[in-house]
């Protein structure tokens, strides 16, 4: 992945002085024309440095190393036996070892993964004994690498087409994009797409290799000094020792990689759209052009992708939200949804579902302030790393900030009085409003907002209670996700390179999470994965992803262990053990944070201990979850969630009184019932109700009125569309209440 991709779209970091960039030519290049001088100089420097590097590589010793090839699962889902091979350091590559692998496996390989941690170019020499996994395009990581490489080809085509200055080009959920600055006053047009695709097609046929080279900061500045965008990344995001650069064809780009072996792996490529954007997502920065594309290793995948996009467009939560009058946005408060009455009904139903489980599962619901003195955020550690993403304001010469998360407030709540071990585990749940200062360019419907609410909770417990609490959270997850017919995957993220606390504590925590994961998967079936080194700096975490009806993965839930916040806030509880006077430990040995006795929190005294804190959300942001389930159900809401459960329609005006009576009886049972006694014809009223996705339409005439019954048309049962089923009103009411209570997904009485 590009180094510049780490500058998350929408970053509000302080700008640094950047190099003056070249004047961009407004005349597009022709195929026969030479490259502009800044590209020629850049590429010449790359070649000079690569020749030096190649010479140094030839001098490296080639000791024997042991390599184990992990070939994944076979077509029946069974693990293939690992293959042990002798190889040579700085000579053997994952790609060269594929000659030992069956072509049915090797043909689909995109990239390698070393020791389950680091993605590795297939043509990059191995440096030490290791275990090698091969990832195909169908894997999430393999797909990202493939699309990232495809973005480089788009960047190469764009440089040739526009003489532009490239910014960054990452893989995204449905392909990739590249941002670029072109000549002032010009924009990318749809008529440019075909020439760009033609250039890309030519590059694929050339099978351009992706050449990797590590470059010092000084040489990077010389190589990319023509571009203020690349210089920003070099001066603000890269480590002092420099970074890698990749070359494919005429493109040399600042990039961490890895990449596919060569452009010939890309068999089909298409530009999907273009738009304008801001550098770093900051509206006060330069306006750039963005081109989106998608690519695949075969034409069949492209055809399937286009069908997927058609269905995804129909399910887009922004479209359905408008059509069904669920929510809207307004520039008076960017990134903050206005939930309309029907959207609020769904929101309240989701919250009610979660709240109903809290009492059963021992949670206590609390409310905490929306705004805190920044001293709280400094104490928690968030101010140092997160202040640019917070909304701050000054009140009576004190600086405050709106809360972007609830955990520090819950720490204050735990610590405001003495706590006993008898109170643990203490489970505090909070639906409070949160604000995060997302950049305007990053806002996206309900999936990326500035104002939101979560089913947020924090559990304070002892170390001995961790396994039981985590297993309880798995049970909570399963209960909620089963309601929506979601299946979820579990991944344990372990200690990162930069962490706080003692290794022993981390090892203990990871062991307990592993035991809880094993217990759950043994009981419920399935497997869990390990994500080495991707834990938070304050503790290991379990990432939970679920798939919707289109098999897209979403991460809504989260479970994180935290040893740091209880320490920062000096949280303690009385253990109930007999107190024995102990020597004060002022040693800093084994502490990576290097804190000394003057700066680190005091150690709990005799008979006292620190709690462990578990951060936990099941649906996560209600706004994001609303977007996910809107698209999952395509706006056809299950009855218990539906804001339009029943529409009552008269056959003739003479039964309007009965229509109103039926509505009153339905609403008395807290059912969402509407009526249509307008002057429209009955067929038009039915058609309108079907378009608005009412679960049931009750059509009543004189026969229904006289027999105290209703004629029911089921949204999901075509056999009832022409003429519904005649059901006694009292029976219909009971069946509707049962359907709501049981939260059934099938819309049937």
Secondary structure as UniProt FT lines:
FT   HELIX           3..6
FT   TURN            9..10
FT   TURN            31..32
FT   HELIX           37..59
FT   STRAND          64..70
FT   TURN            75..76
FT   STRAND          83..88
FT   TURN            89..91
FT   HELIX           94..97
FT   HELIX           98..100
FT   HELIX           103..106
FT   TURN            107..108
FT   STRAND          109..114
FT   TURN            115..117
FT   STRAND          118..120
FT   TURN            122..123
FT   STRAND          130..136
FT   TURN            137..138
FT   HELIX           140..162
FT   STRAND          165..166
FT   STRAND          171..172
FT   TURN            173..174
FT   STRAND          175..181
FT   TURN            184..185
FT   TURN            190..191
FT   HELIX           192..205
FT   TURN            206..207
FT   STRAND          211..215
FT   HELIX           217..224
FT   TURN            225..226
FT   HELIX           228..237
FT   TURN            240..241
FT   STRAND          243..248
FT   TURN            249..250
FT   STRAND          251..254
FT   HELIX           263..265
FT   STRAND          268..278
FT   HELIX           279..281
FT   TURN            283..284
FT   STRAND          287..296
FT   HELIX           299..315
FT   HELIX           317..323
FT   TURN            324..325
FT   STRAND          327..328
FT   HELIX           331..333
FT   TURN            334..335
FT   STRAND          338..339
FT   HELIX           341..360
FT   TURN            361..362
FT   STRAND          364..365
FT   STRAND          371..373
FT   HELIX           374..380
FT   HELIX           382..386
FT   HELIX           387..389
FT   STRAND          392..395
FT   TURN            396..397
FT   STRAND          398..402
FT   HELIX           407..415
FT   HELIX           421..423
FT   STRAND          426..430
FT   STRAND          433..435
FT   HELIX           440..442
FT   TURN            445..447
FT   STRAND          451..461
FT   HELIX           463..465
FT   HELIX           466..483
FT   TURN            484..485
FT   STRAND          488..493
FT   HELIX           503..524
FT   STRAND          528..531
FT   TURN            532..533
FT   TURN            537..538
FT   STRAND          541..547
FT   TURN            549..550
FT   STRAND          553..562
FT   HELIX           564..568
FT   TURN            569..570
FT   STRAND          573..574
FT   TURN            589..590
FT   TURN            592..593
FT   TURN            597..599
FT   TURN            606..607
FT   STRAND          608..609
FT   STRAND          612..621
FT   HELIX           622..633
FT   TURN            634..635
FT   TURN            639..641
FT   STRAND          646..650
FT   HELIX           653..655
FT   HELIX           656..668
FT   TURN            669..670
FT   STRAND          673..676
FT   HELIX           682..691
FT   TURN            692..693
FT   STRAND          696..700
FT   HELIX           702..707
FT   STRAND          709..714
FT   TURN            715..716
FT   HELIX           719..722
FT   STRAND          725..728
FT   HELIX           729..742
//
